[in-house]
């Protein structure tokens, strides 16, 4: 391995056991999972609730948060208290609770200075009849409150069908939920603030999970803007790589790259995150495969992707 590839930051994912999780993180990605109820792989994370460790190279054994703190030059000396993004793979064997996230200003004031949470979903796989919750059917904030407080869930919740390869932007204030039979890759702000609106009256250890009704009502946007979650993706085909521009917002730019050969690209951003979601190949001669996650640091320059594989990239 030459000095250049020693700088690639390969990360060990952190697994999370949850009520609604399953085994597809093991079955589809060959990860070691703690149980048959594993729902989240925190693949690129410097959050206190799941801090990834560097797997190899010059920074092996260090956490991503320590790199951000002590080697900010790897990220172009970008400002901010914490690494800005968090990448997850989510296996929803059962329906997740109906949720909403606050924006930065509400979270800063009400969640001890935390960041809000803007996120996006790429559907890696799903059952033939799968669906997700995105948005609601209330006409205004008063109707949001009335529908929630009176449990009018069937009327309130907006459910839409999905298929593999679909993509959604989930802005703060958007009611949302991943439903059973769905595996997604999520790119989000580095935040773990979630308000649970409704959980189907499920019990954990004989008790219902905590709901956050007051905060949810305070942050839900009404009426729901259908266009806010729908993203028109732009596909650019090439001889060795097809690239789909998924979304660009103030927090991240996300692309899907399908490599079928050898292509040379340039890392000229503060950093670039990669997640291999299918196939296998190499990055500058280093083997990568489905389930590999890595960061190309600031100043890395030109790099070569080779093989037959699909990747999701994200950057600021």
JOHUWO-V214343 format. One record per run of one state. SS is the DSSP state (a for helix, b for strand, c for the rest). FROM is the first residue (numbers start at 1). TO is the last residue. If there is no record, write none. Layout:
SS_FROM_TO + SS_FROM_TO
//
This chain:
c_1_2 + a_3_6 + c_7_8 + b_9_12 + c_13_13 + b_14_22 + c_23_23 + a_24_27 + c_28_37 + b_38_44 + c_45_45 + b_46_47 + c_48_49 + b_50_51 + c_52_52 + b_53_54 + c_55_62 + b_63_63 + a_64_70 + c_71_71 + a_72_75 + c_76_84 + b_85_92 + c_93_97 + b_98_100 + c_101_103 + a_104_110 + c_111_118 + b_119_126 + c_127_130 + b_131_136 + c_137_140 + a_141_149 + c_150_152 + a_153_156 + b_157_161 + c_162_166 + b_167_170 + c_171_175 + b_176_178 + c_179_181 + b_182_189 + c_190_194 + b_195_198 + c_199_202 + b_203_204 + c_205_206 + b_207_208 + c_209_212 + a_213_219 + c_220_225 + a_226_229 + b_230_230 + c_231_233 + b_234_236 + c_237_240 + b_241_248 + c_249_252 + b_253_267 + c_268_271 + b_272_283 + c_284_285 + b_286_289 + c_290_292 + b_293_296 + c_297_300 + b_301_315 + c_316_316
//
